[in-house]
Amino acid sequence: MKLLSLEPFVTSGSNFEGAKQLFQELGFTINWDTGDYVGFQRDDCRFILQKFNNKEFAENFMISVKVSSADEFVKEVNDKKLQEKFGIRLGNPTEQPYGREVNLIDMAGVCWHFVE
């Protein structure tokens, strides 16, 4: 038996439709949508956005995503002005023991670690 993928359920926070739009702006496509759950994919990265709002949970949930370039990711987010459009927070790339990383805090408060 072989494990094939890991697809976390990510809370949307209070604005499910806004969260869907944010992830589409980040380049994810919708593979399927059941109303309260949406399957997103960009390249080989997949997750499920869940219509769920629990601030304490969201602010303690973190996801690590491997990227080919942390700097290109920051440029993409800045070029699209996603901080202004969605009120997200974006850090600067920093060197960590596990790679070059940039953090994005989404609308719900989930911390996404984009790691090169």
Summary of the structure (lengths in Angstrom):
residues: 116
radius of gyration: 13.8
end to end distance: 29.1
largest distance: 45.5
contacts: 308
relative contact order: 0.22
helix: 25%
strand: 36%
